[in-house]
């Protein structure tokens, strides 16, 4: 093992050989420890010493035990991360000394430039479009609190300690921070005596391209990892087993338990279902899953793409979310054995709330120009707010079953969705239905992805109209507060402005010669 590691680390950094060797080495070490065939007297390589211990802390971990684990880590730095409004993972490294100072402070916080909520996905500031920050504020520091319970180590960075951040204001919610907004919604559920359990699903395309080759080719016709339409293919996953298993192993190391992973219909497209869990952890797993997948692909010189739709000739990529509610005494709030579909009144009110609210908050599910390219007829992507029992063509798919399994799947979001907004929007809308005891209309029968049915249930068809509807909606402000609605819709209208300025290849091909 020592010789293997010595040889592999001297290979070219980032090479497929090194990646494969280190991945194999981790599995050999884990197996050896499981079989207890390595006596304690055998020295282990320093880069594996920490990897063989905890990747995530036990539930009863204390601040002191967390510091002990971090100090025992052979790395000199700790990494922080969080998602911005677009769902992009931002962050930075701090020294162990700096981390210790933060972890021992009363509020576990550090200053972080608030421009991270004042610029777009390409780091272009919103100018005077938003009130939270800008030239008028001088971009001061915001209060970023380290979430100690989110501890992990990064397997692709020699197990560097990693923690998520959450932004607050005077120890209260900061609505422009996606995780903080979600916390406020989950606290609202707790005030009603309900706990939220959820699990996310993502589809994504993989390209045999690096970031450099994509830019050099001007993102024109990226090469899919595999050819053809092969959903649930064991052949395709076997042909790229090193990459496939590195995703699985890295997710395991990052405490992102996957219930299932398979190829979807399309060249180089996969789908993963993340195991359900309670509260904020579900959205954390969703955000980290995207990051893990991107990093793993990069190590193999591939690119993982979570666009809602990258090609007009192929299906889009979804970001669905399953939810259930549980009472304080641990009972399933959605289950009623006396009902024809085992759906309790609480379940029906929750679904009715989503149907009413989703048209008012659609940009939280469809945040980009490209999001609406997915919502077209015939691709199992909902075009209106409707529901049915176990029907994949509707927006809200009710899944009655046993007391444990009864749940709802909200199928509006694409793969480009911010996981924190995905969950916050779904839960807030559902709770609105519960609070107002909204009645549930009859379910849809048959296919409902063709844009037909009651026009009042139709969703806005583009980002601009969806954002204006949300900005002017009193319902949206009731759900999330005026500060968030004003800030978020301003960022989406900014995104639309950038699109309006662009001259696309479609326009050139259509008009250049003939007009």
C-alpha positions as CSV (number, residue, x, y, z in Angstrom):
1,X,0.0,0.0,0.0
2,X,2.8,2.4,0.9
3,X,4.5,1.7,-2.5
4,X,1.3,2.1,-4.4
5,X,0.6,5.5,-2.8
6,X,4.2,6.7,-3.3
7,X,4.0,5.8,-6.9
8,X,0.5,7.2,-7.5
9,X,1.1,10.6,-6.0
10,X,4.1,11.2,-8.2
11,X,1.9,10.8,-11.3
12,X,0.7,13.9,-13.0
13,X,-1.9,15.6,-10.8
14,X,-5.5,15.1,-11.9
15,X,-4.6,12.3,-14.3
16,X,-7.0,9.5,-14.7
17,X,-4.3,7.1,-13.6
18,X,-3.8,8.9,-10.3
19,X,-7.5,9.3,-9.7
20,X,-8.1,5.6,-10.3
21,X,-5.2,4.6,-8.1
22,X,-6.2,6.7,-5.2
23,X,-9.8,5.6,-5.4
24,X,-8.6,1.9,-5.5
25,X,-6.3,2.6,-2.6
26,X,-9.1,4.0,-0.4
27,X,-11.2,0.9,-1.1
28,X,-8.3,-1.4,-0.3
29,X,-7.6,0.4,3.0
30,X,-11.3,0.3,4.0
31,X,-11.5,-3.4,3.2
32,X,-8.3,-4.1,5.1
33,X,-9.6,-2.3,8.2
34,X,-13.0,-4.0,7.9
35,X,-11.3,-7.4,7.9
36,X,-8.9,-6.3,10.7
37,X,-5.9,-7.7,8.8
38,X,-3.7,-4.7,9.3
39,X,-2.0,-4.8,12.7
40,X,-1.8,-1.5,14.5
41,X,2.0,-1.6,14.3
42,X,1.9,-1.2,10.5
43,X,2.4,2.5,9.7
44,X,-0.2,4.1,7.5
45,X,0.4,6.9,5.0
46,X,-0.4,10.3,6.4
47,X,-2.8,11.1,3.5
48,X,-4.9,8.1,4.5
49,X,-4.7,8.4,8.3
50,X,-7.5,10.9,8.5
51,X,-9.5,9.3,5.6
52,X,-9.8,6.2,7.7
53,X,-11.5,8.0,10.5
54,X,-14.7,10.1,10.5
55,X,-15.9,11.8,7.4
56,X,-18.9,13.2,9.3
57,X,-19.5,13.8,13.0
58,X,-21.9,11.7,15.1
59,X,-25.2,13.4,16.1
60,X,-24.0,14.0,19.6
61,X,-20.8,15.8,18.7
62,X,-19.9,18.8,20.7
63,X,-18.0,21.9,19.8
64,X,-15.0,20.6,21.6
65,X,-15.1,17.2,19.8
66,X,-15.4,19.0,16.5
67,X,-12.3,21.0,17.2
68,X,-10.4,17.9,18.2
69,X,-11.3,16.2,14.9
70,X,-10.3,19.3,12.9
71,X,-7.0,19.6,14.8
72,X,-6.3,15.9,14.2
73,X,-6.7,16.4,10.4
74,X,-3.3,16.6,8.7
75,X,-4.3,19.5,6.5
76,X,-3.4,23.1,7.6
77,X,-6.6,24.7,6.3
78,X,-10.4,24.4,6.6
79,X,-12.8,25.1,3.7
80,X,-16.2,26.8,3.9
81,X,-18.9,26.8,1.4
82,X,-22.5,28.1,0.7
83,X,-24.8,28.6,-2.2
84,X,-25.5,32.0,-3.6
85,X,-28.9,33.1,-5.2
86,X,-28.1,31.1,-8.4
87,X,-27.2,28.0,-6.4
88,X,-23.5,28.3,-7.2
89,X,-21.3,26.9,-4.4
90,X,-19.1,29.8,-3.2
91,X,-16.6,29.7,-0.3
92,X,-13.0,30.0,0.8
93,X,-10.2,28.5,2.9
94,X,-9.2,29.6,6.3
95,X,-6.3,28.5,8.5
96,X,-6.8,26.2,11.4
97,X,-5.9,29.0,13.7
98,X,-8.6,31.2,12.2
99,X,-11.2,28.4,12.3
100,X,-10.4,27.8,16.0
101,X,-11.0,31.4,16.7
102,X,-14.4,31.2,14.9
103,X,-15.4,27.9,16.5
104,X,-14.6,29.2,20.0
105,X,-16.5,32.5,19.5
106,X,-20.0,33.0,20.9
107,X,-21.8,33.3,17.6
108,X,-19.6,31.0,15.4
109,X,-19.4,33.7,12.8
110,X,-16.9,35.4,10.4
111,X,-17.2,38.4,8.2
112,X,-17.8,37.7,4.5
113,X,-18.2,40.3,1.8
114,X,-21.9,40.6,1.0
115,X,-21.2,41.0,-2.7
116,X,-21.9,37.3,-2.9
117,X,-25.6,38.2,-2.8
118,X,-25.1,41.2,-5.0
119,X,-23.8,39.7,-8.2
120,X,-25.0,37.3,-10.9
121,X,-23.7,33.9,-11.9
122,X,-20.9,35.5,-13.9
123,X,-19.9,37.8,-11.0
124,X,-21.4,40.9,-12.6
125,X,-22.9,43.1,-9.9
126,X,-26.6,44.1,-10.0
127,X,-25.8,47.8,-9.8
128,X,-28.7,49.6,-8.2
129,X,-31.2,46.8,-9.0
130,X,-31.1,45.4,-5.4
131,X,-31.3,47.2,-2.1
132,X,-29.4,44.7,0.0
133,X,-25.9,45.6,-1.3
134,X,-24.2,47.5,-4.0
135,X,-22.2,50.7,-4.6
136,X,-24.7,52.5,-2.3
137,X,-23.7,50.3,0.6
138,X,-20.0,49.9,-0.2
139,X,-20.2,46.1,-0.1
140,X,-19.6,45.6,3.6
141,X,-19.1,42.3,5.4
142,X,-22.1,40.1,6.3
143,X,-22.4,37.8,9.2
144,X,-21.6,34.2,8.0
145,X,-22.2,31.6,10.7
146,X,-20.4,28.3,10.5
147,X,-22.8,25.4,10.7
148,X,-20.8,22.9,12.7
149,X,-23.3,20.1,12.2
150,X,-22.5,20.1,8.5
151,X,-18.9,18.9,8.9
152,X,-17.5,16.7,6.2
153,X,-14.1,16.1,4.6
154,X,-13.5,16.6,0.9
155,X,-12.2,13.3,-0.6
156,X,-10.8,15.0,-3.7
157,X,-8.7,17.4,-1.6
158,X,-7.0,14.9,0.7
159,X,-9.9,15.1,3.2
160,X,-9.7,18.8,3.9
161,X,-12.3,19.6,6.6
162,X,-15.4,21.3,5.2
163,X,-18.3,23.2,6.7
164,X,-21.3,25.0,5.3
165,X,-22.0,28.6,6.1
166,X,-25.3,30.3,6.7
167,X,-25.7,34.1,6.6
168,X,-27.6,35.9,9.4
169,X,-28.4,39.5,10.3
170,X,-28.1,40.4,14.0
171,X,-28.6,36.7,14.8
172,X,-31.8,36.6,12.9
173,X,-32.8,35.3,9.4
174,X,-31.2,36.9,6.3
175,X,-33.8,36.3,3.6
176,X,-31.4,36.9,0.7
177,X,-29.4,33.9,1.9
178,X,-31.0,30.7,0.5
179,X,-30.2,28.5,3.5
180,X,-31.4,31.2,5.9
181,X,-34.7,31.6,4.0
182,X,-35.3,27.8,4.1
183,X,-34.6,27.8,7.8
184,X,-37.3,30.4,8.4
185,X,-39.8,28.2,6.4
186,X,-38.9,25.1,8.3
187,X,-39.3,27.0,11.6
188,X,-42.7,28.0,10.5
189,X,-43.6,24.3,10.0
190,X,-42.2,23.5,13.5
191,X,-44.5,26.2,14.9
192,X,-47.4,24.3,13.4
193,X,-46.1,21.1,15.2
194,X,-44.8,19.6,11.9
195,X,-41.4,18.4,10.8
196,X,-40.5,18.2,7.1
197,X,-38.8,15.1,5.6
198,X,-37.7,15.4,1.9
199,X,-35.4,13.9,-0.7
200,X,-34.3,15.4,-4.0
201,X,-33.7,13.9,-7.5
202,X,-31.5,15.3,-10.2
203,X,-30.9,14.5,-13.8
204,X,-27.7,15.8,-15.5
205,X,-25.7,15.4,-18.7
206,X,-22.0,14.5,-18.7
207,X,-19.7,15.7,-21.4
208,X,-16.4,14.4,-22.5
209,X,-15.1,18.0,-22.2
210,X,-13.0,20.0,-19.7
211,X,-13.8,23.6,-18.7
212,X,-11.0,24.6,-21.0
213,X,-12.1,22.7,-24.0
214,X,-15.7,24.0,-23.6
215,X,-14.5,27.6,-23.5
216,X,-12.1,27.0,-26.4
217,X,-15.0,25.6,-28.5
218,X,-17.2,28.5,-27.4
219,X,-19.6,25.9,-25.9
220,X,-20.6,24.8,-29.4
221,X,-21.7,21.2,-29.7
222,X,-20.2,19.7,-26.6
223,X,-19.4,16.0,-26.9
224,X,-21.7,13.8,-24.7
225,X,-19.9,11.2,-22.6
226,X,-21.7,8.3,-24.4
227,X,-23.9,8.2,-27.5
228,X,-27.5,7.2,-28.0
229,X,-30.7,7.1,-25.9
230,X,-30.1,4.5,-23.2
231,X,-32.2,4.9,-20.1
232,X,-31.5,2.5,-17.2
233,X,-28.6,1.1,-19.2
234,X,-26.2,-1.2,-17.3
235,X,-23.9,-1.2,-20.4
236,X,-23.3,2.6,-20.3
237,X,-22.6,2.7,-16.6
238,X,-20.2,-0.2,-16.9
239,X,-18.3,1.5,-19.8
240,X,-17.6,4.4,-17.5
241,X,-17.4,2.5,-14.2
242,X,-14.4,4.4,-12.8
243,X,-16.3,7.7,-13.1
244,X,-19.6,6.2,-12.0
245,X,-18.1,4.6,-8.9
246,X,-16.1,7.7,-8.0
247,X,-19.4,9.6,-7.8
248,X,-20.9,6.9,-5.6
249,X,-17.8,6.7,-3.3
250,X,-17.4,10.5,-3.1
251,X,-21.1,10.9,-2.2
252,X,-20.7,8.2,0.5
253,X,-17.6,10.0,1.9
254,X,-19.6,13.3,1.9
255,X,-22.5,11.7,3.7
256,X,-24.8,12.0,0.7
257,X,-26.7,8.7,0.7
258,X,-28.1,7.8,-2.7
259,X,-31.1,5.6,-2.9
260,X,-30.6,5.0,-6.7
261,X,-28.5,6.1,-9.6
262,X,-29.0,5.1,-13.3
263,X,-28.7,6.4,-16.8
264,X,-31.6,8.4,-18.2
265,X,-32.9,8.7,-21.8
266,X,-30.3,10.7,-23.6
267,X,-26.6,10.7,-24.5
268,X,-24.5,10.8,-21.3
269,X,-27.3,11.6,-19.0
270,X,-27.7,10.2,-15.5
271,X,-30.2,10.5,-12.7
272,X,-29.7,10.2,-8.9
273,X,-32.2,10.0,-6.1
274,X,-30.9,11.3,-2.8
275,X,-32.2,9.6,0.3
276,X,-34.8,11.5,2.2
277,X,-33.9,13.2,5.5
278,X,-35.3,15.8,7.9
279,X,-35.0,19.5,7.7
280,X,-32.1,21.5,6.3
281,X,-29.9,18.5,5.7
282,X,-32.0,17.5,2.7
283,X,-31.2,20.8,0.9
284,X,-27.6,20.6,2.1
285,X,-27.3,17.2,0.4
286,X,-28.9,18.5,-2.8
287,X,-26.4,21.4,-3.0
288,X,-23.5,19.2,-2.1
289,X,-24.5,16.5,-4.5
290,X,-24.2,18.9,-7.4
291,X,-20.8,20.1,-6.2
292,X,-19.5,16.5,-5.6
293,X,-20.7,15.5,-9.1
294,X,-19.0,18.5,-10.8
295,X,-15.8,18.0,-8.9
296,X,-15.7,14.2,-9.6
297,X,-16.4,14.9,-13.3
298,X,-13.6,17.4,-13.4
299,X,-11.1,15.0,-11.9
300,X,-11.9,12.7,-14.8
301,X,-11.6,15.5,-17.3
302,X,-15.4,15.5,-17.9
303,X,-18.0,18.2,-17.3
304,X,-21.3,17.6,-15.4
305,X,-24.0,19.8,-16.8
306,X,-27.1,20.7,-14.7
307,X,-28.8,23.0,-17.2
308,X,-32.5,22.5,-17.4
309,X,-32.2,21.9,-21.2
310,X,-29.0,21.9,-23.2
311,X,-30.3,20.7,-26.5
312,X,-33.7,21.3,-28.2
313,X,-33.5,17.8,-29.6
314,X,-33.2,16.1,-26.2
315,X,-35.3,15.9,-23.1
316,X,-34.6,18.4,-20.3
317,X,-33.0,17.6,-16.9
318,X,-35.3,17.8,-13.9
319,X,-34.8,18.6,-10.2
320,X,-37.8,16.9,-8.5
321,X,-38.4,16.9,-4.7
322,X,-40.3,14.4,-2.5
323,X,-41.8,15.7,0.7
324,X,-43.7,14.4,3.7
325,X,-44.8,15.9,7.0
326,X,-44.5,14.3,10.5
327,X,-46.2,15.3,13.7
328,X,-44.3,16.0,17.0
329,X,-45.1,12.5,18.2
330,X,-43.6,10.9,15.0
331,X,-46.8,10.1,13.1
332,X,-47.2,10.6,9.4
333,X,-49.3,13.7,8.9
334,X,-50.0,12.8,5.2
335,X,-51.5,9.3,6.0
336,X,-55.1,8.4,6.6
337,X,-56.0,4.7,6.1
338,X,-59.7,5.6,6.0
339,X,-59.3,7.7,2.8
340,X,-59.6,6.1,-0.7
341,X,-56.1,7.1,-1.5
342,X,-54.7,7.0,2.0
343,X,-54.5,10.8,1.8
344,X,-55.2,12.8,5.0
345,X,-56.9,16.2,5.0
346,X,-53.5,17.7,5.8
347,X,-52.1,16.0,2.7
348,X,-54.9,17.4,0.6
349,X,-54.5,20.9,1.9
350,X,-50.8,20.7,1.3
351,X,-51.2,19.7,-2.3
352,X,-53.9,22.4,-2.8
353,X,-51.6,25.0,-1.4
354,X,-48.9,24.1,-3.9
355,X,-51.3,24.3,-6.8
356,X,-52.5,27.7,-5.7
357,X,-49.0,29.2,-4.9
358,X,-46.7,27.8,-7.6
359,X,-47.8,30.2,-10.4
360,X,-46.9,33.0,-8.0
361,X,-43.4,31.8,-7.1
362,X,-42.4,30.0,-10.3
363,X,-38.9,31.6,-10.5
364,X,-37.9,29.8,-7.3
365,X,-38.3,26.5,-9.4
366,X,-37.4,27.9,-12.8
367,X,-34.7,30.6,-12.1
368,X,-33.0,31.0,-15.4
369,X,-33.8,31.8,-19.1
370,X,-33.0,28.2,-20.0
371,X,-35.4,26.8,-17.3
372,X,-38.4,27.6,-19.5
373,X,-36.9,25.7,-22.5
374,X,-37.6,22.5,-20.5
375,X,-41.2,23.3,-19.9
376,X,-42.5,22.4,-23.4
377,X,-45.2,19.9,-24.5
378,X,-44.4,16.2,-24.5
379,X,-41.4,15.9,-22.3
380,X,-43.0,15.1,-18.9
381,X,-42.3,18.7,-17.8
382,X,-45.4,20.4,-16.3
383,X,-46.8,23.5,-18.0
384,X,-49.6,24.1,-15.5
385,X,-50.3,23.6,-11.8
386,X,-52.2,20.3,-11.6
387,X,-52.1,17.1,-9.6
388,X,-52.8,13.4,-9.8
389,X,-52.0,10.1,-8.1
390,X,-48.8,8.5,-9.4
391,X,-48.8,10.5,-12.7
392,X,-45.4,11.7,-14.0
393,X,-46.9,14.2,-16.4
394,X,-48.4,16.5,-13.7
395,X,-46.8,19.2,-11.6
396,X,-47.8,17.6,-8.2
397,X,-47.5,13.8,-8.1
398,X,-49.3,12.3,-5.0
399,X,-47.7,9.0,-4.0
400,X,-50.0,7.4,-1.5
401,X,-48.7,4.2,0.1
402,X,-48.0,3.0,3.6
403,X,-47.8,5.2,6.6
404,X,-44.1,5.5,6.1
405,X,-44.0,6.0,2.4
406,X,-46.9,8.3,1.7
407,X,-45.5,11.5,0.2
408,X,-45.8,14.1,-2.6
409,X,-43.4,14.7,-5.4
410,X,-43.2,18.3,-6.7
411,X,-42.0,18.0,-10.3
412,X,-41.8,21.7,-11.4
413,X,-38.1,22.3,-10.9
414,X,-35.3,21.6,-13.4
415,X,-31.8,20.5,-12.5
416,X,-30.7,24.1,-12.5
417,X,-32.9,24.8,-9.4
418,X,-31.3,26.1,-6.2
419,X,-32.0,23.2,-3.7
420,X,-32.7,25.6,-0.8
421,X,-35.3,27.5,-2.9
422,X,-36.7,24.3,-4.2
423,X,-37.5,23.0,-0.7
424,X,-38.5,26.4,0.7
425,X,-41.0,27.1,-2.1
426,X,-42.6,23.6,-1.9
427,X,-43.0,23.7,1.9
428,X,-44.1,27.3,2.2
429,X,-46.8,26.7,-0.5
430,X,-47.9,23.5,1.2
431,X,-48.1,25.1,4.6
432,X,-50.2,27.9,3.1
433,X,-52.7,25.3,2.0
434,X,-52.8,23.8,5.5
435,X,-53.2,27.1,7.3
436,X,-56.0,28.2,5.0
437,X,-57.5,24.7,4.8
438,X,-57.7,24.9,1.0
439,X,-59.9,22.3,-0.7
440,X,-58.3,20.0,-3.3
441,X,-59.9,19.8,-6.7
442,X,-60.3,16.5,-8.6
443,X,-57.1,15.0,-9.9
444,X,-56.1,15.1,-13.6
445,X,-56.8,12.0,-15.6
446,X,-54.3,10.9,-18.2
447,X,-51.5,13.0,-19.8
448,X,-51.1,16.6,-18.6
449,X,-47.9,17.8,-20.1
450,X,-49.4,19.3,-23.3
451,X,-50.3,22.8,-22.0
452,X,-54.0,22.1,-22.1
453,X,-56.7,22.4,-19.4
454,X,-57.9,25.4,-17.3
455,X,-56.0,28.5,-18.5
456,X,-56.0,29.9,-14.9
457,X,-53.7,27.0,-13.9
458,X,-51.2,27.6,-16.6
459,X,-47.7,28.7,-15.6
460,X,-45.9,31.7,-16.9
461,X,-43.9,30.7,-20.0
462,X,-40.8,32.8,-19.6
463,X,-38.6,34.2,-16.9
464,X,-39.6,37.8,-17.3
465,X,-43.3,37.3,-17.0
466,X,-42.8,34.8,-14.1
467,X,-40.6,37.3,-12.3
468,X,-43.0,40.2,-12.7
469,X,-45.9,38.0,-11.5
470,X,-43.9,37.1,-8.4
471,X,-42.8,40.7,-7.8
472,X,-46.4,41.9,-7.8
473,X,-47.8,39.0,-5.9
474,X,-49.1,39.7,-2.4
475,X,-49.3,35.9,-2.0
476,X,-45.5,35.6,-2.6
477,X,-44.8,38.3,-0.1
478,X,-47.0,36.6,2.4
479,X,-45.0,33.4,2.0
480,X,-41.5,34.9,2.1
481,X,-41.6,38.6,3.0
482,X,-41.3,41.7,0.9
483,X,-37.5,41.9,1.3
484,X,-36.8,38.5,-0.3
485,X,-39.4,38.9,-3.0
486,X,-38.0,42.3,-4.1
487,X,-34.4,41.1,-4.0
488,X,-35.0,37.8,-5.7
489,X,-37.2,39.0,-8.5
490,X,-34.8,41.9,-9.2
491,X,-32.0,39.3,-9.7
492,X,-34.2,37.3,-12.1
493,X,-35.2,40.4,-14.1
494,X,-31.5,41.3,-14.3
495,X,-30.9,37.8,-15.7
496,X,-33.6,38.5,-18.3
497,X,-31.9,41.8,-19.2
498,X,-28.6,40.0,-19.9
499,X,-30.5,37.6,-22.2
500,X,-32.2,40.5,-24.0
501,X,-28.8,42.0,-24.9
502,X,-27.5,38.8,-26.4
503,X,-27.5,38.1,-30.1
504,X,-27.8,34.3,-30.5
505,X,-26.7,31.9,-33.2
506,X,-30.4,31.2,-33.8
507,X,-30.9,34.8,-34.8
508,X,-27.9,34.8,-37.1
509,X,-28.9,31.6,-38.9
510,X,-32.5,32.8,-39.3
511,X,-32.0,36.4,-40.3
512,X,-28.5,37.2,-41.4
513,X,-28.8,36.3,-45.0
514,X,-32.5,36.7,-45.7
515,X,-34.0,39.7,-44.0
